[in-house]
Amino acid sequence: MREGWKRVKIGDLGEVITGNTPPKKDPTNYGGDYPFIKPTDMEIDRRYVTNWEENYSEKAFKRYKNSYIPPKATGVVTIGTVGEKIFQADRYCFTNQSVNVVIPNENYDEDFVYYVLKINLPKVLNANPGTASGRHHVSKSNFCAIKIDVPNSKETQRKIATILSAYDDLIENNLKRIKLLEEQAQLTYEEWFVRFKFPGHETVKFDEETGLPVGFNNEKFENLFTINNGYAFKSNDYRNDGVKILRTKDYSQTKWISIDQPIYLSKKKAENYSRYFVKEYDLMLIMVGASIGNYGIVLPKDLGVLQNQNQWAIRSKNKEYNFFKILMMEDLIKSLLNKKTGAARDFFRASFLKEMVVVVPDNSIIKQFNDLIEPIYSAINTLFSQNQHLKEARDILLPRLMSVMIDPSASSGQVVEKLEVGSLKYEVNDSLGMVAE
C-alpha cells in the first residue's frame, strides 16, 4: 500500500442510498418541485445533470423523503449502464432504483469521492454477478463491498479534487456558453421564419393565396433535403483504434454529437464504406428504438466519423440551407413522433418526413440568415473542441493523481500540467489547481 493511503470499502465512505421510482399508475406521485434523476437523464462523462424529465410530487416526497439526497452526493448507476454513468448532485434530488448514491461522511472530501468513484467504475462493472436476463446489475451490498484506495488525509483528498475540478468547471462553463449560443440561434430562427420579422419585413407584402410573405414558398421536405441511412457494422470488425463509428448512444441531451466512449473500424476497412461518412452540419436523427427522436448535429470536429445503423443523416441538397434545416427540425421531429409506428419497436417512416411541407424564404433572406448564424455555430464548434482537450487533460491527470505519480500532498506549488485551450493558456499546480498563466 502506498504511503499515506489506505484501502477501504465504498460503504466506508459514508451513507449509501438506493433510489426509488414511485408507482406510475398513480400520477399524483409526479409533477411537483423535487427533481427525479434517472440514468437516462445522465450523460456519460458529464459531472452534473442539468436536464431531467420528471419531478416528484409533494406526496412522493413525503413517502420517500429518507432517500432525498443533498448537493455534492455522488450517484453511480448499478443497473443497466453499469460502469458508464456517474453524476454528482448539484442540488437536492431523488434518484431511481438503478442508482446507488454515496453521501460522504466527515472523513472524506465530497468532490474527491466523486473522482475516486469515477476512476473505479470498472470495479463497479466487475462486481456484476451476471443475471439470467443478461442485464448488468450490481446489488447494493456488492457495491458497498468494492475496495478502493484513498488518501488518509482529507486535505490531500481536497487537493486532488481541486485540480480535477478545475477542468470540469471549465467544461461546465463552456457548456453553459454553448446553451446560450443555441438559444440565440433558435430565437433568431423563430423571429425570422415563424413570426416573419426578418430584416425589411415592414415593407414586404403577403401573398393572399399562401398567406406567406412574398418570396416565401411551401416546399416538400424531399425537395430540399436527403435522408441517408447508416450501415449495420459488425461488432467483430471493431478495433481499438482507427475510424470512429457513430452510434445512438453517442447522442447527448444537448443535441450535439458526443463520442466519449468510441468504437472503431480499421482505416483500411473504412475505405470501403466512404458513403457512410457524416458530413458537416448533417442532422443525425435516431429513427428507431427507445431513443427515437433524439438527434445530434455534426460539427467540423465530428468529421471523419462513420454512421451506424438506426439513424438517418439528414443532409441539405444546397448547403445554404444547413443552419435553416437544423433550427427548423425540432418542430418536424415532434410531428414525426406523433406518427411513429411499429409493434415491437417504434420507428419513423422516411416517407412521412419526405412528404412534410416546409416554409422556405428566398435566397437573399437565407444568405442574410447564414451571415448571422454561421459565427454562432463556429463558436459552438470551438467550445466543444476546447472541452475535448480539457477532458483529455483531466483524464490523463486522474489516474496519475490516484496512483501518486503526482503527489499533491507536498503542496509545493509545482506545475504538474500545462494546457492550452483556444487562446487561453493554463498551468495546473499541485496545490492551487488550475490558474491562468
N, C-alpha and C positions, 0 to 999 in steps of 0.2 A: 504494500500500500504506500502510495506517495506521501511524503512528509507533509503534515498539516491537513491531510484529508482523511475521511472516514467512509466506510461503506454502510449504507442504511437501506431500509426498505422504503418504497414510495409511501406506504402507510405511516411511516415515521415523520414525514414532512409536515403533517397537520391532519385536519379533519378531511375525510374523503366522502363526498356526497354523490349519489347516483340520482339523476333526474327522473321526471315523471311526465307522462302525457295524459292530461285529463280526458275523460271519455268524450269522444267526438259526437256521440249520439245526443249529448246534452249541449246545445250551442251556447247556453248561458255560461259555460266554462271559459269562453273566449270573448275577445273584443274589448278587453279592458286596457289598463295602462302599464301592465307588467310584462316586459319583454320575455319572449319564449324562444330561446336559441336552440336550433336543431342542427345536425351535421350538414343538412342541405343549405343552411344559411352561412356556413363557414367556407372560406376559401383556403385552398392549400397554400401554405407559406405566407399567410397573412395573419398578423398578430391579433387584430381586433375584428369583431363583427359589427359592421355599420348598418347593415340592412337585414331585416328579418321579416318573415311572413306573418307571424301570429303573436298575439299577446294573451296572457292570462287575464281573466276577469277577476273582480273582487272576490267572487265566490271561490274560484280556483285558488286564488292567493291564500285565502283563509284555510283551505284544505291542505295545501302543500307548502305552507309558509316555512316549515323546517328545512326545505330544500332551496330556499331563496338564497342565492349566492351573492357575495359582496364584490365590489370592484377589486381588481388585482388577483382574484382567484383564477386558477388555470384549469380549463376543461380539456380532456383528452377523449377522443372518440374510441370506444371499445367494442362497438358492434357495427359491422359493415365496413366503413372505410378506415379500418384499424391500421395504425402505422402511418397514416397520411395526414389526418386532420387534428389540429390542436388550436385553441384560442385562449387569449387572456381577456377576462371581462373588464370592460371599461365603464361599467355601470351595474347596478343591481339587476339581476335577471334570473330566470329559470332556464333549465335545460331539460332535454328528454332523457329517456332511459338508455339511450345509446352513448351517453356521455358520463364519464366519471370526473368529478371536479375536486381539485385539491385546494383547500383553504389553508395556507401555511400558518404554522404556529410561530411563536415569538423567536424561535431559534433560526428561522430561515427568512432570507430576503424574498419578498414576493416576486420581484422581477426575475431573480435568479432561478426560482422554482420553475418559472415558465421556460427558461432556456435549458435547464437541466432535464426537464421532461421532454422538450423538443428533441434534444440530441439522443435521448433514449427511446424515441418512438420505435426503432427496430426491435428493441426488447419487448415493447408492448405487443407488437405484431407476433413475436416468437412465443409470447405467453398464451397464444390462442391454441387451445387443445384440439380444435377441429370439431365440427358438428356434422350431423347427418345431412344437413341442407347444404353444406359447403360454405356457408356464410361465416365470415370471421366473427368471433365472439369471445371476448376476454371478460371473465367474471370479475366482480368487484374484489373478491378475495385474491384471485390471481394477480390482478392489477396491483393491489396493495402489497403483495409479496415480492414484486420485482425489486431487485437490488441495484442500487446506483451509487456512484461516488460523488461526494460533496465536500467542500472545504469545511473545516471545523469553525473557522472564523466567519461570522456574519459580515464583517467588514470586507473580507476577501470576496465573499459572495456578491456583495453590493458593487464592488469594483468591476467584477466580471460582467454583471448585469448592466452597469453604466456604459461600458464600452460597447456592448452589443446593442443596447437600447438606442444609442446614438444613430446607428444605421436604420433601425426600424422606425425611429421618429422621423428621419428624413424621408423614408419611404412613404409613411402615412401622410406627411405634409405634401409630398408630390401627388399622391392620390387625391387629396382634397383639392389641389390646384387643377387636376385633371377633371374632377367633377364640376368645378366652376366653369371650366372651358367648355365642357359638354353642354352645360345649361345655357351658356351664351350662344352656342351654335344652334341649339334647339329653339331657343326663343327667337332668334333671327329667322329661322325657317318658318316658324308659326306666324310671325309678324308679316313676312313677305308673301307666303303661299297659302295661309289659312285665312288670315284677316285681310289679305291683299293690300297691305300698307307698305309696298315696295317703293323705292325712290321714284318719284314722279307720279305716284298713284292719284294725286289730286286732280290731274288733268286727263286721266285715262277714262275712256268710256267703257261701258259694259255691253257685251253682246246680248241682245234681247232673247235670242234662241238658246244659248248655252248658259246665260247668267254669269259668265266669266268676263274678266277684263279683256278687252281687245288685245290679241296677241297670245292669249292663253287658250289651250285646247285640251280636250279629253283624248287620251291615248290608251290603248291596251298595254298592259304591262309587258307583254311579249314583244311589242314593237320597239321597246326601249332597252330591255334587259334580257340576258340569257340566264338559264338555270342549269348549272352543271353539277352532275352527281359525282361523288367520290368513289374510291376504289376499295374493295374489301381486301386489304393487305393481310397476308397470313402471318400468324404470330411466330411461326418457325423461321420467318425471314427477318425478324427483328435483330438488331445488333446493338452494341453498347456505344457506338459512335457512327457518324455518317450523316444522313439527311433526316431531319425531324419529320415525324408524321403527326398531323393534327387530328386529335380525337375529340369526342364530345365532352370528355372530362376536362379539356383544356379551355372551355368557355367560362369566363369569370362572370361574376354578378355585375361587374361594371361595364359589360357589353364590349369587352376587348379580349383579344386572344392572350392567353397567359399559359405558356407551356413550361410549367415548373418541374414536372417530372416526365421528361421526354422519353419517347421510344424512337428508334432509328431504323432506317433502311440503308443498306450499303450504298455508297455513292455510285458504284457500277450498276447495281440493280435499279437504282432510281432513274438512271438514264432511259430505261425502258418505259417509264411512267411519267414522262415530261408533261403530258397533257393534264396531269393532276396537281401540278404546282399551283399554289394560290397566287393571285396577282394583287398588286397594290390597290387598296380600297375595295376589294371584294367584300361583300357582306355574306358571312358564313352563317347559315341557318340550319339548326337541327330539325329534321323533318320527320323523325320517328322516335318512339320510345318515351321514357319517363321525363326526359329533358326537352321534349318537343317545344318549339317556340323560342328557345334560347338562341341568341345569336352573338357573333363576335365580328369585329371589324379588323380587316387585315391592314396593318400599318407597314411602312417600309421596313421596320425592324423584324417583321414576320416573314419577309420574302425568303425563298429557298425552302419552303415547307410544303409537304405533300398532304393532300386532302384525303382523309379516310372515308369510309362508308357512313351512311346515315346522316349526311349533311349535304346541303346544297351550297354551291358557290354562286351567288347572285352577282352578275357582272354587267356593267354598263356597256352597251354597244358603242356609245360615244362617251369618252372619258369626261366630257363636260358635265355629265350627269352623276358623277361619282358621289359628290357630297349631297346633292339633292336626294339621291337614292337612299343613302344611309339615314338621313334625317326623316324621310317620309315612311320608313319601313315599320316603325313602331305601331302605327295605326293599321297598316296592312296585316301585320302579324296577328293583331287582335282579331281581325276579321277571319283570318285563316284558322285561328284556334276555335272559332265558332263553327267551322266546317270540318274539323278534323274527323277522321273516320277510323275504322278498324275494330275488330272484335278483341283479339288478344293484346294488340299493341296499337296505340294511337299513331296515326301518320297523316301527313299532308299529301294531297294530290297536286302534282305540278300544274295540272290543267286549271285548278281553281285560281292559282296565282297568275297564270298566264292570261286569264280572262279578266282579271281585275282592271278597273279603269283608274288611270292616274291623271291628275290635272297637272299639266306642264306649261311653263311660260315660254316666251320666245327666247332666242339665243342671247339677245342683248341683256335681258334680265338675268339669265343663268350666268353669264360672264361676270356681271357685277356681283352676283351672289358668291361665285367662286373666289373672287378677289378678296372678299371679306372672310370667307370660311377657311380657305387654304392655310393661312398663317396659324389659325387655331389648331388645325389638325397637325401641322408641323410641330407646334409647341407640345401637343399631346404626345407625339412620337418621341420627341426629345426627352420628355419627363419619364416615359416608360423605359427608354434606353438607359437613363440615369438610374432608375430603380433596379434594372437588371444588373448594372455594375455594383450597386450598393448591396444587393442580395449576394452576389458572388463574393464580395469582400467580407461580408458578415459571415458567410458560410465557410470561408477559409479560417476566420478567426475563432469561430465557435469551437471546433474540436481542439484547436491549439490551446485555447484558454481552459478547456475542460480536461486537458491532459497535461497541463502545466508546462507545455512547450513555451508558453508565455506565462510568466508568473506575475500577476498584478499585485500580489501581497507585498512586493518590495517597495511599492509606492515611490519609485524613483523619478517618475515623470518621463521615462524614456519613450521615444516614438516606437510603436510596435507595428504600425501600418501607415502607409501614405496612400491617399486616394484622390483621384481627380474626377470630378463629376461635372461634365459640361465645362463651364468657365470657372468653376469653383474648385479650390484645392483644400484638402483636409489632411490633418495629421491626427492619428489615433495614438494617445499615450496611455501608459498603464495605470494612470491614477485619475485622470480627468475625463477620459472618454474622447469624444471627437471634437476637435476645435478647428476653426478656420485658420489657415496659415496667414 
